[in-house]
């Protein structure tokens, strides 16, 4: 960061000096020559840090950057999969809770997902429902089986407060 600050300050100073000299120069060939020299000064100031660049350091920086960049697609895929799982799980739980509310059931729902062995999109595999009362259980179980393809044997019912 310090390097960048010093480089920008020197570039600004060279630009100010070039503008001041151009303003003071008389019209004609002298001003054109001064503009050419000021342009060269600005160019040298801008490219000056490249002269001190060590090829070995640059190579090391580039390899570190490339290595960290190579891991980025994997990280993005993992994050995308995590978010997809969360969305599918939340929506499945919301569907069940909506139906439970229609049946006047007060319950908590936790859906477990499964990803196919060959990969792909995870799907609702099992559900745990904690309800205070047993009323509406049969209707909700049938709804879950019909709409989310979770058979009764993978539905766990618990009584809770």
C-alpha positions as CSV (number, residue, x, y, z in Angstrom):
1,X,0.0,0.0,0.0
2,X,2.9,2.3,0.8
3,X,4.4,1.6,-2.6
4,X,1.1,2.6,-4.3
5,X,0.8,5.8,-2.3
6,X,4.4,6.9,-3.2
7,X,3.8,6.1,-6.8
8,X,0.6,8.1,-7.0
9,X,2.2,11.0,-5.2
10,X,5.2,11.1,-7.6
11,X,2.8,10.9,-10.6
12,X,0.8,13.8,-9.2
13,X,3.9,15.8,-8.5
14,X,5.2,15.2,-12.1
15,X,1.8,16.2,-13.5
16,X,1.7,19.4,-11.5
17,X,5.3,20.3,-12.5
18,X,4.5,19.6,-16.2
19,X,1.4,21.8,-16.0
20,X,3.2,24.6,-14.2
21,X,6.1,24.6,-16.7
22,X,3.7,24.5,-19.7
23,X,1.8,27.5,-18.3
24,X,5.0,29.5,-17.9
25,X,6.5,28.6,-21.3
26,X,6.3,31.1,-24.1
27,X,4.2,30.2,-27.2
28,X,5.9,28.5,-30.2
29,X,8.6,25.9,-30.5
30,X,9.7,26.2,-26.9
31,X,6.2,25.3,-25.7
32,X,6.0,22.3,-28.0
33,X,9.4,21.1,-26.9
34,X,8.4,21.5,-23.3
35,X,5.2,19.6,-23.9
36,X,7.2,16.7,-25.4
37,X,9.6,16.7,-22.4
38,X,6.7,16.9,-19.9
39,X,5.0,13.9,-21.6
40,X,8.2,12.0,-21.4
41,X,8.6,12.9,-17.7
42,X,5.1,11.7,-17.0
43,X,5.6,8.5,-18.9
44,X,8.9,7.8,-17.1
45,X,7.2,8.5,-13.7
46,X,4.3,6.2,-14.6
47,X,6.6,3.4,-15.8
48,X,9.4,3.9,-13.3
49,X,8.2,1.2,-10.8
50,X,8.5,-1.4,-13.6
51,X,12.3,-0.8,-13.8
52,X,12.6,-1.9,-10.2
53,X,10.5,-5.0,-10.7
54,X,12.2,-8.2,-9.9
55,X,11.2,-11.0,-12.3
56,X,11.5,-13.6,-9.6
57,X,9.2,-11.7,-7.2
58,X,6.7,-11.1,-10.0
59,X,6.8,-14.8,-10.9
60,X,6.2,-15.7,-7.2
61,X,3.3,-13.3,-7.0
62,X,1.8,-14.6,-10.2
63,X,2.0,-18.2,-9.1
64,X,0.4,-17.4,-5.7
65,X,-2.4,-15.5,-7.5
66,X,-2.9,-18.3,-10.0
67,X,-3.0,-20.9,-7.2
68,X,-5.6,-19.0,-5.2
69,X,-7.6,-18.3,-8.4
70,X,-7.7,-22.1,-9.3
71,X,-9.4,-22.9,-6.0
72,X,-12.1,-20.2,-6.6
73,X,-14.4,-22.3,-8.9
74,X,-14.4,-25.2,-6.3
75,X,-15.3,-22.8,-3.5
76,X,-18.1,-21.2,-5.6
77,X,-19.5,-24.6,-6.5
78,X,-19.5,-25.6,-2.8
79,X,-21.2,-22.4,-1.8
80,X,-23.8,-22.7,-4.6
81,X,-24.6,-26.3,-3.5
82,X,-24.9,-25.2,0.2
83,X,-27.3,-22.3,-0.8
84,X,-29.3,-24.6,-3.1
85,X,-29.7,-27.2,-0.2
86,X,-30.8,-24.4,2.1
87,X,-33.4,-23.1,-0.3
88,X,-34.8,-26.5,-1.1
89,X,-35.0,-27.4,2.6
90,X,-36.6,-24.1,3.6
91,X,-39.2,-24.4,0.8
92,X,-40.1,-27.9,1.7
93,X,-40.5,-27.0,5.3
94,X,-42.6,-24.0,4.3
95,X,-44.9,-26.2,2.2
96,X,-45.5,-28.6,5.1
97,X,-46.1,-25.7,7.6
98,X,-48.6,-24.1,5.2
99,X,-50.6,-27.3,5.0
100,X,-50.3,-27.8,8.7
101,X,-51.7,-24.3,9.3
102,X,-54.6,-25.2,6.9
103,X,-55.3,-28.3,9.1
104,X,-55.1,-26.1,12.3
105,X,-52.0,-27.9,13.4
106,X,-49.3,-26.1,15.4
107,X,-46.0,-27.9,14.7
108,X,-42.3,-27.6,13.9
109,X,-40.8,-29.2,10.8
110,X,-37.3,-30.3,9.9
111,X,-36.7,-31.7,6.4
112,X,-33.6,-33.8,5.7
113,X,-32.3,-33.7,2.1
114,X,-30.5,-36.4,0.1
115,X,-28.3,-35.9,-2.9
116,X,-28.4,-38.5,-5.7
117,X,-25.2,-40.7,-5.7
118,X,-24.5,-39.6,-9.3
119,X,-24.7,-36.0,-8.2
120,X,-27.3,-33.5,-9.1
121,X,-30.0,-31.6,-7.2
122,X,-30.7,-32.6,-3.6
123,X,-34.3,-33.6,-2.8
124,X,-36.5,-33.9,0.4
125,X,-35.8,-37.4,1.7
126,X,-37.1,-37.5,5.3
127,X,-39.0,-35.2,7.6
128,X,-39.3,-34.8,11.4
129,X,-42.5,-33.2,12.6
130,X,-43.0,-32.1,16.2
131,X,-46.7,-31.4,17.0
132,X,-48.6,-30.8,20.3
133,X,-51.7,-32.7,19.2
134,X,-52.2,-35.7,16.9
135,X,-55.2,-34.2,15.1
136,X,-54.6,-33.8,11.4
137,X,-51.6,-36.1,11.4
138,X,-53.0,-38.5,8.9
139,X,-54.0,-35.7,6.4
140,X,-50.6,-34.0,6.7
141,X,-48.8,-37.3,6.3
142,X,-50.7,-38.0,3.1
143,X,-50.0,-34.5,1.9
144,X,-46.2,-34.9,2.5
145,X,-46.2,-38.3,0.8
146,X,-48.2,-37.0,-2.2
147,X,-46.5,-33.6,-2.8
148,X,-42.9,-34.1,-1.5
149,X,-42.6,-37.9,-2.2
150,X,-41.6,-38.6,1.4
151,X,-43.3,-41.9,2.3
152,X,-44.8,-42.5,5.8
153,X,-41.8,-44.7,6.8
154,X,-39.5,-41.7,6.5
155,X,-41.7,-39.4,8.4
156,X,-40.9,-39.1,12.1
157,X,-43.6,-37.8,14.3
158,X,-42.9,-36.5,17.8
159,X,-45.0,-35.0,20.5
160,X,-43.6,-31.8,21.9
161,X,-44.5,-28.7,23.8
